[in-house]
């Protein structure tokens, strides 16, 4: 497809793991990103993965990349109330050198 | 704090008017990007400048224009404003591939 796809909402209980999935458009995209947007704030780069990797771990965050299926996921371990935000997946699309964002997944934390 | 600053934080104006949004990139970053975030369209890339020159164009309307000045700050000009232009406008800057976003300017067109 031509759009970066993400599910719009995810609810997770505090302490559980959250997994946010994304499908991107261009199998030759070089960088894939996860951004976090907290209420009333700008976007903050959480993590990124280069296309020659299939996994990247950074503290509570794990990014998995499946290039064949153009699928990217972000796993947040031990989800906390401060993780409540909108998470955007983005790709640096190789064919036109543009950054394309998904519509964002709103993560809601249940007590 | 990403190091990218945007002014003003909020802007309220009427249809048909023209506004200018300003962005100061992180020190040393040569690229500036403009994005529009609205409820129905999500986050959309508008335009990119690199060291004063236009580098890439996204879904930017003809009523909108931008420029990057010699000191690398950038302005996004929005004219003949319509109700549908109400959105959050983000600026981002980068030196290479990683983009750092400013806090955004919320534009409300009444």
Interface residues (C-beta under 8 A of the other chain):
Chain A: X30 X31 X33 X35 X41 X42 X43 X44 X45 X48 X88 X92 X96 X97 X98 X99 X100 X101 X102 X103 X104
Chain B: X2 X4 X33 X35 X42 X43 X44 X45 X56 X58 X90 X92 X97 X98 X99 X100 X101 X102 X103 X104
